[in-house]
Amino acid sequence: MSKKILVSLVLLLLLSSLVGCKTGLPQQDLKVVKFDSIPRGADVFVDNQKIGQTPIEYKLYPGNHCVIMRKEGFEDYNETINVTNDENPKEVVAKLEKQPEFLCGHPLCFVEPTIRYTCYGGVYYSGVYLNGTYNVSGYTTLDSFDIVFPSGKKVHFDTEPTGYNLSWGGQVRKFSKKVTFDELGEYKVMHNGEIVTPTSGGPVDFKFKVLYKAKILNGKILGSLSGNPEDNNKILLPVWESIDLKLLLTDANGNIARNKPIGLDDLKTDNNGIATIKVKSDLTKDYSPFEIYGEIREWLCEYTKFDSNGNLITADFVSYDEKGNPTQYIPKIIPNKVNVIKENGHIYMPYNSAGFALNELGFVGNVNYFYVHPKNPSIIYTNSSVSKDGGITFEKFGGGIFFDEVAVDPKHPSVIFVWKRQGACNSQDGVLMESKDYGMHFSKIADLKSVRNIVLDPQNPRTIYVTTDDSVLVSKNGGKDWEKFFNSPCIPWINPHNNRVILMSGYKFAGTEDGGKTWNDLNFFKDRPREWNEPVAFAFDPVKPSLVYGITSSHIFKSEDNGKNWTLLNQEYFSDLEAIAIDPKDNNRIYIATNQGILVSTDNGKTFNTLAGYVYSFAWGENAATLLTVDKNGTVYAILAHIPFKIDSSGSLLPVNESFISSGPQWKIVNGILYLDVKTIKSYNVVVDVTDKDITFYRLYYIGP
């Protein structure tokens, strides 16, 4: 080898290393930061991403980062920290300060005892029992006030300053005095002869009740199934049913209230201190759980019941007719027979036995982005990791970072663009970065604020579109230079056959056929108002260049001229449409995600059948998949409860990788079907009652506000 060639190679290697040092963010530059708090057990958020609870160590790139530590009963701790790559250790210790509680803008808050109050009005039980003596203490903005008993007797409170000032003005004062509540009924809080009302939220009087302490003697108690002691005062009542609820009543000192009025209608206890209250399900009430007596509450619930061998006994759900009246029905998707596996104290049943969605069954994941590469389906990305073996294993991005936005180069599987919020707390500042090695190292491209979405041109991936809070920006040279592309914060959808055809969804429904030089306002229904014409998502046909499908939250449409004119694909009204995808292998096959599951059409959208379904919840918000995609082999993927699933032809959901499941019931795969240990299901609105004879799934039914 000549000296000239050798010198050239050495110079090339030196230049390569210098470039890497200048622009790269390699994993070895990460620095360990220790987070702690007094008291411990605070949730730690770094750049709006929860990383765990104190004490905890976490690796961060050099630069400014927003740190928030949050613990119930304490003020949030906010700090912008600067991480440097020097050798000095970095530690953040937060001393959390207790903050006086003020409910609903009310000028007075009882800390002990906890006298409950609601912004929605009404007279609420206080947590105070008859004949109880309490050290009544708390915080207020009032210089004095009176607690007025049902008989008119008053207990006067003078307050004193705490030295704590409210951020919106005014001084916090405190009070404390022993009071014996020896009268049954309604109490009022008065100031200068007038009843105390909130400073905001309307003229709601501060009233509360003092009643007997009640113990539930019959019925199904929610706490016995949820394991939460706070639920021991709540009974489950299936919709359309009623119960004669029996309560044992005592005063605060444990004395049984024999043959006494209970302060509710004209009811009295019997000689044993037992009161019987007729409780009916009432779907016309404005809220649930419903107050029965004192702190005893009624949770209406829908339910599905099987015998111990998996035979359906009954199910009871709520629907509404065209006039908005509640009606009773049994959903068709609930099977008449399911397989029950009993082993080592566990009871496994298919995940969809009761008709409930995965998030309702307690599943919680950590994935907001999922992308199967169109050229190589074995390459799969999330917002924090990459798989090169079709999802069998995932490798975390360099530094273990969760990015806010991600876009993958459709032509080069190793190239991704990401955006991460950085800088001071409450800042919208962030950094757009690029990785050319599957997310192991990143190079900074640009400082960009408030990025909500990244889209790459499918034909020229160096053309990058980003959605911000007020517009869409475009870079035609890989992020070096930027210009405004669209004057509204919309999501661009680019025709893969012709990148000059772009549709916009979001704040405006518009389209262009010349790469953005001119725009046309579009409508699904030309004679209907804007709310009928708000696109949720689009899907371009993989075969026909001008054919595109669009969805609103309730209907699906088709355009054969790149979006200029639209026709309603069918007359069906869908519930909360979220996503649409077309099978690249068979463009007759269309998938949509709704609040009742994943639906599939094999006839270009004329008819749809349920692929993976669950019973719509009128009470608990959206359960629809937040992402739906089909790879080039026809495999369907969806994100449900922030967990990516693979959906087979029978509709069975299989977790792509168990590492994405943060919490949930115990589960296993049996013959390609997801089974759950029903004894471990505990969630915000579903509990399961397992007896020797039957297995009952209850879904709490909530009605506003």
Protein Blocks (a to p, Z undefined) as FASTA:
>chain_A
ZZklmmmmmmmmmmmmmmmmmmmccfklpccdddddddehiacdeehiafbdcddddddd
edddddddddehiacddddddddfbfbdcddddddddddddeehiabdcfbdcddddfkg
pjddehiaehiacddddddfbfbdcdddfkopacddddddehiacfkgpjdddddddddd
fbgcjddddeehiacddfehijaddddddddddddfedjdfklmnopaklmmcccddehi
acddddddddfkopacehiaehiajbdcdfkopacddddddfkbcbdcddfbhjbccddd
ddddddfkopafbdcdddddfkopacddddfklcfbdcdddeehiacddfklnopafkln
opacfbfbdcddfklmmbccdfkbccfehomaccddehiiacfbdcddfklmkbccdddd
edjehiabdcddddfegolaccdfbdcehiabdcddfklmmbccdddfkbccddfehoma
ccdfbfcdcdddddfklmkbccdehjbccddfehomaccdddfblmbcfklmccfbdcdd
fklmmbccdddfkbccddfegolaccdfblcdcehiabdcddfklmkbccdddfkbccdd
fegolaccdfbdcdddfknopabdfbdcddfkopacddeehiacdddfkopacdfblklp
mbdcddddeehiacddfklgccfkbccdddfkbccddddddedZZ
